Amino acid sequence: MVWGPTASVGCVLNRLDLRGRSGAALTADLPRPDPGGDGPIEAVRAIIAAVRERGDDAVREFTETFDGVSSDSFVVTRAELEEALATAPTELVAALTAARDAVLAFHEAQVRSTHTFTRDGITVTGRSVPVDRAGCYVPGGRGSYPSSVIMTAVPARVAGVPEVVLCVPPDRATGAVAQATLVAAALAGVDEVYAIGGAQAIAAMAYGTDTIRPVDVIAGPGNVFVAIAKREVAGQVGVPMAFAGPSEIVVVADDSAPVDFVAIDLMVQAEHGPDGLAWLVTWQESVADAVDAALSRLVAQAPRQAEITSTFERGGFCALVDGPEAALAVVNHIAPEHLELITVDPAALVPDVRHAGAVFLGPLAPASIGDYVAGPSHVLPTFGSARYGSALTVDDFTKQVHVIELTRQGFDQAAPVVAVLADTEGFAAHADSVRLRQRSLAEQDGAAR
């Protein structure tokens, strides 16, 4: 990831003094994420082309190259899922069950089966129809992420998708999928699990291989290569609009915020590893200094110190601004995945938030709650895609089918309009399709008299 110039003063976070700026000048030279230029894109395209051409053989080769695992089969059987569930620690099963139930309840409230609109004799019924087959991608490599299984597979199931497929990278040491991930897959009702990851998994789900039948939609978080791969296969399959890449957080804080809370929440997303973002935005220099001191202390104690430090070095920033209005301007420019507002009156800032994946209010709502049990999917827009994208929802696994019915009155009113517009656009058959009916109806009316 390449960033523009920053003003660092030797703090844990790169400090940007934006005080005295306003309007376009406030955000004109703020660092912006970059997926890495043409290198990752070309690499992903080569992987996709190889999987399309050589199928399973290419998948196996890339799994050995990138994950260090060599295996004739990457299929995880139903028996393995059941064994993982039966032998898992009770507290893990209970926690994953609680997370599943929270996500299930939230997404069930989103389901719309039909809606009907009637005007001037024209009735349109919109039917929400699930896709036949959904592909869920869950990261691996640095650890196991059973929560991401819940956050992708459960919305697909609630949407009514008949077949849910999961791809997850195998563990480099064991060659297997982590037990916690398999437990989550069993609890979420996943039908098929494949121990493959990276761009090759996305290509396999999009185009199919001898082992994996193609899916209709692919969803789930991943590194830059996975996110680019989803973008590359969009059109062949449905892909939610948001760019679900490395993790991001922005914390807006004033002197009412518990300093350690702010610091640990910046570390929460940074511990995912490099290429992520962690921003503190404040209008009080004392807050910036106190958070930086807390970070120095807490990072030194963190088990994932290397990941946190690497994220902060390139993607950790503290922006000093003139006040809340400027803070929200910076937030909307970044368009972060997670936004925490830890201020005296966080709710008062919400109306000015235009671009963010999920917003967390006050000191008792850390983003980690959203990562596991709040209910909405934690698959959120990154890389600024919150400007146009949203969290993964039930709607990402469905499509709208419109059923249109007309009464005689509706046809009589609509037909002249259609004829004029069709003639204007030069589509004679379109115009004739209503004129033929008009003549037929006129003849029937005459015969009836």
Secondary structure as UniProt FT lines:
FT   STRAND          14..17
FT   TURN            19..20
FT   HELIX           24..27
FT   TURN            28..29
FT   HELIX           38..54
FT   HELIX           56..67
FT   STRAND          75..76
FT   HELIX           78..87
FT   HELIX           90..108
FT   TURN            109..110
FT   STRAND          114..119
FT   TURN            120..121
FT   STRAND          122..130
FT   STRAND          133..137
FT   HELIX           146..159
FT   STRAND          163..167
FT   TURN            172..174
FT   HELIX           179..188
FT   STRAND          192..194
FT   HELIX           198..207
FT   STRAND          217..219
FT   HELIX           224..233
FT   TURN            235..236
FT   STRAND          237..238
FT   STRAND          248..253
FT   TURN            255..256
FT   HELIX           259..270
FT   TURN            271..272
FT   TURN            274..275
FT   STRAND          277..282
FT   HELIX           285..301
FT   TURN            303..304
FT   HELIX           305..315
FT   STRAND          316..320
FT   HELIX           324..334
FT   STRAND          338..342
FT   HELIX           346..352
FT   STRAND          358..361
FT   TURN            363..364
FT   HELIX           367..372
FT   TURN            383..384
FT   HELIX           385..387
FT   HELIX           394..397
FT   STRAND          398..406
FT   HELIX           408..425
FT   HELIX           428..448
//
